[in-house]
Amino acid sequence: MSQRTPIKGFSKLSKQGKIEWLINEYFEGKPEAHDVLSTYLHEDPKRQRLHDDFIENTITNYYLPFGVAPNFLINDELYALPMAIEESSVVAAASKAANFWLERGGFKTTILSTKKIGHVHFMFTGDTGKLEAFFSNGFKDKLRRDTDTITANMRARGGGIIDMKLVDKTNDLDDYFQIEATFETCDSMGANFINSCLEQFAKTLKAEIEVAESFTAKEKEIQIVMCILSNYTPECIVRAEVSCPIEDLVDGNAITPNEFATKFHRAVRIAEIDPYRATTHNKGIFNGIDAVIIATGNDFRAIEAAGHTYASRKGQYESLTHCSIDDGVFRFWIETPMALGTIGGLTGLHPMVKFAHKMLGQPNAEELMGIVAASGLAQNFAALRALTTTGIQKGHMKMHLFNILNQLEATDQERKTMVSFFADKIPHHAEVINKFCEIRGIENPKEIYNKK
């Protein structure tokens, strides 16, 4: 049983107070814990205050590497993609795929739609026909009027409420209905805008039903369950694709272009029919997607949730990418939900987010959707290319070698020696440890593990 006791009023403590409590309670007051936290604080107090205000109970910053994947030719424009991620080989793989397609026409992207969805979830006990008639008889116009002040700025930018409809869900749950609304939010992700509209919808719904003569007293006892946008955006879809004649797929591997195309196509097909493979397949896609989304200050969790739901829309989880070989042409593409924003949120606050957007040429939301989709497609192409030719471990483990060497606190000269030794070998962990011990003259590798 833990001897610790809960703390009350933690959020009201000063930042230093929070740190002191945490270190005393969980690190036995050791100064080394102080050192770790202080190392990652920004030296500029104003910059640190900015980071402190992003979330609650901030005690320090958590760094991720910010890398660059150059040579992405997207819609005939050359980009260097910002990528914030900790996993070895992601940036290298994306860069390699970008270089491969640079001379084969690059990536082409298309925005299929940009609608976003939100719901007012409510319970109504009574005559469904009355509710449907009420909704059809001018109620949608009332909803628009009551949200005029909320939507004014968005309408001025070309967005706003697209449509609203009543959804009867009583077959799934007794008395359960929705107002489902679609929105266009232009260059903003639009969560706050959508939720504000939905909350006003709920107020209007309750008020109008209360005074409507067609409903009984019982029917007027409507219960609003919640008002919230959906992160599933099946009408906010981007497509990115690459294609070339099969003979152009030659790239120096010991495999013919036709063999490569056939094996690649089969690998994608397996991910389309087998959920176990599809899960790992799509995870690799999100390596590329998430890295750019994080770098540009967007919500990678929302994008992942939408993507995984979209991958399951046919009743079985499957690949987000697809491949075809027709008339001698190899084609590889992705279609996925991508509700992004280039204004609002962190985009105007976080210095590195602003840097990333400037690096991309200040794209609008649709342009960023295409860039992110291309990154995911590139990452998937690189993974499948490795899997169907040299195997995934060769490249991945070479990047992982540096992580092991950092854990071992190798010197610069030791790093050079190790990299040279494993230049033509796969650096499995045990082999790296053994070679490192040999260089340092350590007879028993267990000494290394004991120090760790």
PLY file of the C-alpha trace (Angstrom):
ply
format ascii 1.0
element vertex 452
property float x
property float y
property float z
element edge 451
property int vertex1
property int vertex2
end_header
0.00 0.00 0.00
1.39 3.42 -0.98
2.30 5.75 1.90
1.61 8.83 -0.20
-1.40 10.98 0.53
-3.50 12.94 -1.98
-2.77 16.65 -2.28
-5.49 19.27 -2.25
-5.16 22.58 -4.06
-2.22 21.48 -6.20
-3.30 23.73 -9.08
-3.24 26.74 -6.74
0.43 26.26 -5.83
3.03 28.38 -7.54
5.07 26.71 -10.24
7.99 26.38 -7.83
5.62 25.00 -5.21
4.42 22.32 -7.60
7.99 21.37 -8.41
9.02 21.17 -4.76
6.05 19.01 -3.85
6.62 16.65 -6.77
10.33 16.20 -6.10
9.88 15.73 -2.36
6.99 13.30 -2.81
8.26 11.22 -5.73
12.04 11.79 -5.95
13.04 11.91 -2.28
14.01 15.57 -2.65
17.05 14.71 -4.77
18.64 17.73 -6.49
19.17 15.67 -9.65
15.44 15.84 -10.28
15.60 19.64 -10.02
18.42 19.62 -12.55
16.42 17.62 -15.08
13.45 19.97 -14.89
15.51 23.16 -15.01
17.55 21.94 -17.98
14.49 22.03 -20.22
13.12 25.37 -19.11
13.42 28.23 -21.59
16.07 30.76 -20.60
13.83 33.63 -21.74
11.14 34.13 -19.02
8.65 35.50 -21.56
9.04 32.46 -23.78
8.70 30.17 -20.78
5.56 31.95 -19.63
4.11 31.34 -23.10
4.77 27.60 -22.75
3.51 27.56 -19.16
0.14 28.89 -20.31
-0.45 26.23 -22.97
-1.62 23.68 -20.37
-2.30 23.41 -16.64
0.19 22.52 -13.89
3.25 23.09 -16.09
6.57 22.33 -14.39
8.94 22.27 -17.39
9.02 21.64 -21.14
9.16 18.31 -22.94
11.30 18.40 -26.05
10.85 16.46 -29.28
13.37 16.57 -32.12
12.34 18.94 -34.90
13.62 17.53 -38.19
13.35 18.43 -41.85
12.49 16.15 -44.77
13.50 18.00 -47.96
12.73 17.47 -51.65
8.99 16.90 -51.39
7.57 17.83 -54.79
3.86 18.37 -54.11
1.62 19.68 -56.89
4.75 20.82 -58.74
5.99 22.89 -55.80
9.06 21.92 -53.81
8.73 21.72 -50.02
10.92 20.90 -47.05
8.60 19.29 -44.51
8.90 20.05 -40.78
8.62 16.89 -38.69
8.47 16.70 -34.89
8.82 13.08 -33.77
10.99 10.88 -31.56
10.98 7.62 -33.53
14.17 6.62 -35.31
14.17 6.52 -39.12
10.87 8.36 -39.75
12.44 11.52 -41.13
15.05 9.54 -43.05
12.40 7.28 -44.58
10.19 10.21 -45.60
13.16 11.98 -47.14
14.16 8.87 -49.06
10.65 8.46 -50.46
10.53 12.16 -51.38
13.79 11.81 -53.29
12.51 8.71 -55.07
9.38 10.46 -56.34
11.12 13.79 -57.02
12.23 12.53 -60.43
8.98 10.70 -61.12
6.50 13.56 -61.00
6.21 14.01 -57.26
3.01 13.91 -55.20
-0.36 15.08 -56.48
-3.03 16.05 -53.96
-6.74 16.70 -54.23
-9.16 18.03 -51.63
-12.31 15.95 -51.99
-14.35 17.89 -49.41
-13.89 20.11 -46.35
-17.10 19.75 -44.37
-16.97 19.19 -40.62
-19.72 17.78 -38.42
-21.15 18.41 -34.98
-24.15 17.17 -33.01
-26.62 18.20 -30.38
-27.45 14.94 -28.62
-30.83 15.04 -26.89
-33.60 12.87 -25.47
-37.23 13.37 -26.48
-40.11 11.27 -25.18
-43.18 11.63 -27.31
-44.53 11.70 -30.86
-41.64 11.50 -33.32
-43.90 12.80 -36.09
-44.49 16.02 -34.14
-40.74 16.51 -33.68
-40.06 15.96 -37.36
-42.80 18.41 -38.35
-41.48 20.97 -35.86
-37.98 20.67 -37.29
-39.20 20.99 -40.90
-41.42 23.99 -40.25
-38.89 26.82 -40.21
-36.89 25.64 -37.21
-33.62 25.48 -39.18
-34.05 29.14 -40.10
-34.50 29.94 -36.42
-31.27 28.10 -35.60
-29.41 30.16 -38.20
-30.82 33.43 -36.92
-29.96 32.63 -33.31
-26.33 31.92 -34.27
-25.88 34.96 -36.51
-23.53 36.71 -34.11
-21.45 33.55 -33.65
-21.15 32.86 -37.37
-20.68 36.45 -38.62
-16.88 36.39 -38.85
-16.80 32.88 -40.29
-19.39 33.81 -42.91
-17.29 36.83 -43.86
-14.40 34.43 -44.60
-16.60 32.19 -46.75
-17.55 29.62 -44.13
-20.33 29.02 -41.64
-23.19 26.58 -41.16
-23.84 24.49 -44.27
-26.86 22.46 -43.18
-28.72 20.93 -40.25
-30.92 17.88 -39.99
-32.82 15.91 -37.38
-31.51 12.37 -36.88
-33.73 9.74 -35.28
-31.53 7.31 -33.31
-34.31 5.65 -31.32
-33.63 2.28 -32.93
-30.25 2.34 -31.17
-31.29 4.00 -27.90
-34.77 4.79 -26.63
-35.79 8.46 -27.01
-32.41 9.44 -28.52
-32.24 12.10 -31.25
-29.61 14.37 -32.75
-29.39 17.66 -34.49
-26.58 16.95 -36.95
-24.97 20.03 -38.46
-22.29 20.43 -41.11
-19.89 23.36 -41.14
-17.26 25.02 -43.28
-14.53 26.53 -41.12
-12.11 27.73 -43.83
-8.51 27.92 -42.55
-9.35 27.26 -38.90
-9.82 23.81 -37.43
-13.05 25.28 -36.04
-13.65 23.31 -32.84
-14.56 26.32 -30.71
-16.70 27.80 -33.47
-18.63 24.55 -34.02
-19.15 23.89 -30.33
-20.41 27.44 -29.75
-22.95 27.03 -32.55
-24.09 23.67 -31.18
-24.60 25.01 -27.68
-26.76 27.80 -29.09
-28.71 25.21 -31.09
-29.47 23.40 -27.84
-30.68 26.58 -26.13
-32.90 27.41 -29.10
-34.27 23.87 -29.25
-35.32 23.89 -25.61
-36.78 27.38 -25.80
-38.77 26.78 -29.00
-40.20 23.45 -27.91
-41.20 24.99 -24.58
-43.48 27.53 -26.30
-44.68 25.29 -29.16
-48.39 24.53 -28.78
-48.14 21.21 -30.62
-46.22 19.49 -27.81
-47.66 18.12 -24.59
-46.17 19.04 -21.22
-44.40 15.66 -21.13
-42.98 16.14 -24.63
-41.62 19.54 -23.64
-39.39 17.91 -21.02
-36.57 17.58 -23.54
-33.16 16.67 -22.15
-29.97 17.93 -23.76
-27.28 15.29 -23.26
-24.33 17.11 -24.86
-23.29 19.45 -27.64
-19.99 18.58 -29.32
-18.26 18.46 -32.67
-17.24 15.08 -34.04
-13.59 14.39 -34.75
-14.79 11.90 -37.34
-14.89 13.98 -40.52
-15.79 11.68 -43.44
-16.66 14.73 -45.52
-13.33 16.47 -44.93
-11.15 14.24 -47.11
-7.81 14.66 -48.87
-6.23 12.41 -51.47
-2.49 12.23 -52.18
-1.04 10.00 -54.87
2.06 9.09 -56.83
2.31 7.25 -60.13
4.80 6.32 -62.82
5.38 3.73 -65.54
6.40 0.42 -63.97
9.78 0.50 -65.72
10.60 3.71 -63.82
10.43 1.88 -60.48
14.04 0.69 -60.85
16.11 2.07 -57.94
19.21 -0.05 -57.55
17.71 -2.86 -55.48
18.33 -6.44 -56.59
14.78 -6.75 -57.89
13.24 -5.89 -61.24
10.64 -3.09 -61.54
7.92 -5.62 -62.35
8.82 -7.75 -59.34
8.85 -4.70 -57.12
5.46 -3.48 -58.37
3.92 -6.93 -57.89
5.29 -7.41 -54.37
4.36 -3.85 -53.37
0.82 -4.28 -54.69
0.42 -7.53 -52.77
1.70 -5.90 -49.57
-0.96 -3.20 -49.85
-3.61 -5.78 -50.66
-2.72 -7.72 -47.52
-3.23 -4.54 -45.47
-6.62 -4.10 -47.14
-7.86 -7.53 -46.07
-6.03 -8.31 -42.80
-6.69 -6.06 -39.74
-3.51 -7.23 -37.99
-1.36 -6.05 -40.86
-3.55 -2.99 -41.47
-2.96 -1.74 -37.93
0.82 -1.73 -38.31
0.52 -0.48 -41.89
-1.59 2.52 -40.83
0.60 3.17 -37.80
3.44 3.73 -40.26
1.29 6.14 -42.24
0.63 8.14 -39.08
4.37 8.29 -38.37
4.53 10.65 -41.33
1.19 12.37 -40.73
1.63 12.98 -36.99
5.15 14.36 -37.34
3.99 17.18 -39.63
0.78 17.76 -37.67
2.69 18.19 -34.40
5.24 20.47 -36.06
2.43 22.67 -37.42
0.54 22.86 -34.12
-2.47 20.73 -35.04
-4.24 17.99 -33.10
-2.67 14.67 -34.09
-5.01 12.75 -31.75
-8.09 14.01 -33.59
-6.57 13.18 -36.96
-5.61 9.68 -35.82
-9.07 9.02 -34.35
-10.75 10.13 -37.59
-8.33 8.12 -39.70
-8.84 4.91 -37.75
-12.63 5.31 -37.84
-12.46 5.95 -41.59
-10.33 2.82 -42.01
-13.17 0.86 -40.35
-16.07 2.42 -42.23
-16.77 -0.73 -44.30
-17.12 -2.90 -41.20
-13.52 -4.10 -41.01
-10.36 -2.18 -40.24
-8.24 -1.85 -43.38
-5.44 0.08 -45.06
-5.76 3.82 -45.67
-3.54 3.48 -48.74
-4.26 1.65 -51.97
-2.30 0.53 -55.00
-3.10 -0.35 -58.61
-1.16 -1.64 -61.59
-3.02 -0.93 -64.83
-1.75 -0.64 -68.40
1.86 -0.61 -67.27
1.34 2.22 -64.75
2.02 1.91 -61.01
-0.26 4.06 -58.86
-0.21 4.45 -55.08
-2.55 6.72 -53.14
-4.12 7.61 -49.81
-7.55 9.02 -48.96
-8.06 10.05 -45.36
-9.95 12.57 -43.20
-7.82 15.60 -42.43
-9.47 18.43 -40.44
-6.62 20.92 -40.00
-6.21 24.59 -39.26
-3.64 27.21 -40.15
-5.05 29.96 -37.96
-6.02 29.86 -34.29
-4.74 27.55 -31.57
-0.96 27.23 -31.39
-0.41 28.46 -34.94
-0.05 32.07 -33.83
1.58 31.38 -30.45
4.20 28.64 -30.47
7.47 29.94 -31.99
8.36 26.62 -33.63
4.85 26.21 -35.01
5.09 29.65 -36.60
8.52 28.68 -37.94
7.07 25.50 -39.47
4.25 27.36 -41.20
6.64 29.95 -42.61
8.92 27.15 -43.78
5.96 25.69 -45.71
5.14 29.05 -47.27
2.21 29.90 -44.98
-0.16 27.32 -46.51
-3.90 27.60 -46.14
-5.82 24.72 -44.57
-6.41 22.88 -47.85
-2.76 23.17 -48.87
-1.67 21.87 -45.47
-4.08 18.94 -45.80
-2.29 17.94 -48.99
1.17 18.37 -47.50
0.32 16.20 -44.50
-1.29 13.51 -46.64
1.80 13.43 -48.88
3.97 12.93 -45.80
1.86 9.97 -44.71
1.94 8.46 -48.19
5.72 8.92 -48.41
6.25 7.23 -45.08
4.08 4.29 -46.11
5.84 3.98 -49.46
9.23 3.92 -47.74
8.11 1.26 -45.28
6.57 -1.00 -47.92
9.56 -0.50 -50.20
11.86 -1.68 -47.43
9.59 -4.55 -46.40
9.35 -5.89 -49.94
13.06 -5.53 -50.76
15.77 -5.31 -48.07
13.58 -5.80 -45.00
12.51 -3.19 -42.44
15.24 -3.79 -39.87
18.24 -2.77 -41.94
17.40 0.92 -42.05
15.54 1.10 -38.75
18.29 -0.53 -36.70
20.97 1.69 -38.18
19.10 4.68 -36.80
18.51 2.83 -33.54
22.29 2.38 -33.21
22.59 6.05 -32.23
20.03 5.62 -29.47
22.03 2.73 -28.03
25.27 4.69 -28.25
23.67 7.62 -26.46
22.51 5.31 -23.69
26.08 4.01 -23.40
27.41 7.60 -23.32
29.84 6.78 -26.12
32.54 9.32 -26.99
32.75 10.87 -30.45
35.57 8.53 -31.41
33.68 5.50 -30.10
30.66 6.53 -32.13
32.74 6.77 -35.29
34.27 3.35 -34.66
30.89 1.76 -33.99
29.20 3.34 -37.02
32.06 2.16 -39.23
31.91 -1.36 -37.82
28.16 -1.70 -38.37
28.16 -0.02 -41.80
27.40 -3.35 -43.49
25.75 -5.12 -40.56
22.41 -4.92 -38.75
23.22 -3.54 -35.27
21.25 -5.80 -32.97
21.37 -4.64 -29.37
23.45 -7.49 -27.97
26.00 -7.19 -30.79
26.31 -3.45 -30.21
26.93 -4.03 -26.49
29.55 -6.71 -27.20
31.41 -4.54 -29.70
31.26 -1.54 -27.39
32.72 -3.61 -24.53
35.47 -4.77 -26.85
36.39 -1.18 -27.70
36.45 -0.16 -24.03
38.22 -3.31 -22.88
35.31 -4.44 -20.72
35.50 -8.21 -20.36
31.99 -8.86 -19.04
29.10 -7.11 -20.90
26.96 -7.55 -17.74
28.89 -4.62 -16.29
27.26 -2.39 -18.89
23.77 -3.64 -18.03
24.43 -3.24 -14.31
25.43 0.41 -14.82
22.22 1.02 -16.74
0 1
1 2
2 3
3 4
4 5
5 6
6 7
7 8
8 9
9 10
10 11
11 12
12 13
13 14
14 15
15 16
16 17
17 18
18 19
19 20
20 21
21 22
22 23
23 24
24 25
25 26
26 27
27 28
28 29
29 30
30 31
31 32
32 33
33 34
34 35
35 36
36 37
37 38
38 39
39 40
40 41
41 42
42 43
43 44
44 45
45 46
46 47
47 48
48 49
49 50
50 51
51 52
52 53
53 54
54 55
55 56
56 57
57 58
58 59
59 60
60 61
61 62
62 63
63 64
64 65
65 66
66 67
67 68
68 69
69 70
70 71
71 72
72 73
73 74
74 75
75 76
76 77
77 78
78 79
79 80
80 81
81 82
82 83
83 84
84 85
85 86
86 87
87 88
88 89
89 90
90 91
91 92
92 93
93 94
94 95
95 96
96 97
97 98
98 99
99 100
100 101
101 102
102 103
103 104
104 105
105 106
106 107
107 108
108 109
109 110
110 111
111 112
112 113
113 114
114 115
115 116
116 117
117 118
118 119
119 120
120 121
121 122
122 123
123 124
124 125
125 126
126 127
127 128
128 129
129 130
130 131
131 132
132 133
133 134
134 135
135 136
136 137
137 138
138 139
139 140
140 141
141 142
142 143
143 144
144 145
145 146
146 147
147 148
148 149
149 150
150 151
151 152
152 153
153 154
154 155
155 156
156 157
157 158
158 159
159 160
160 161
161 162
162 163
163 164
164 165
165 166
166 167
167 168
168 169
169 170
170 171
171 172
172 173
173 174
174 175
175 176
176 177
177 178
178 179
179 180
180 181
181 182
182 183
183 184
184 185
185 186
186 187
187 188
188 189
189 190
190 191
191 192
192 193
193 194
194 195
195 196
196 197
197 198
198 199
199 200
200 201
201 202
202 203
203 204
204 205
205 206
206 207
207 208
208 209
209 210
210 211
211 212
212 213
213 214
214 215
215 216
216 217
217 218
218 219
219 220
220 221
221 222
222 223
223 224
224 225
225 226
226 227
227 228
228 229
229 230
230 231
231 232
232 233
233 234
234 235
235 236
236 237
237 238
238 239
239 240
240 241
241 242
242 243
243 244
244 245
245 246
246 247
247 248
248 249
249 250
250 251
251 252
252 253
253 254
254 255
255 256
256 257
257 258
258 259
259 260
260 261
261 262
262 263
263 264
264 265
265 266
266 267
267 268
268 269
269 270
270 271
271 272
272 273
273 274
274 275
275 276
276 277
277 278
278 279
279 280
280 281
281 282
282 283
283 284
284 285
285 286
286 287
287 288
288 289
289 290
290 291
291 292
292 293
293 294
294 295
295 296
296 297
297 298
298 299
299 300
300 301
301 302
302 303
303 304
304 305
305 306
306 307
307 308
308 309
309 310
310 311
311 312
312 313
313 314
314 315
315 316
316 317
317 318
318 319
319 320
320 321
321 322
322 323
323 324
324 325
325 326
326 327
327 328
328 329
329 330
330 331
331 332
332 333
333 334
334 335
335 336
336 337
337 338
338 339
339 340
340 341
341 342
342 343
343 344
344 345
345 346
346 347
347 348
348 349
349 350
350 351
351 352
352 353
353 354
354 355
355 356
356 357
357 358
358 359
359 360
360 361
361 362
362 363
363 364
364 365
365 366
366 367
367 368
368 369
369 370
370 371
371 372
372 373
373 374
374 375
375 376
376 377
377 378
378 379
379 380
380 381
381 382
382 383
383 384
384 385
385 386
386 387
387 388
388 389
389 390
390 391
391 392
392 393
393 394
394 395
395 396
396 397
397 398
398 399
399 400
400 401
401 402
402 403
403 404
404 405
405 406
406 407
407 408
408 409
409 410
410 411
411 412
412 413
413 414
414 415
415 416
416 417
417 418
418 419
419 420
420 421
421 422
422 423
423 424
424 425
425 426
426 427
427 428
428 429
429 430
430 431
431 432
432 433
433 434
434 435
435 436
436 437
437 438
438 439
439 440
440 441
441 442
442 443
443 444
444 445
445 446
446 447
447 448
448 449
449 450
450 451
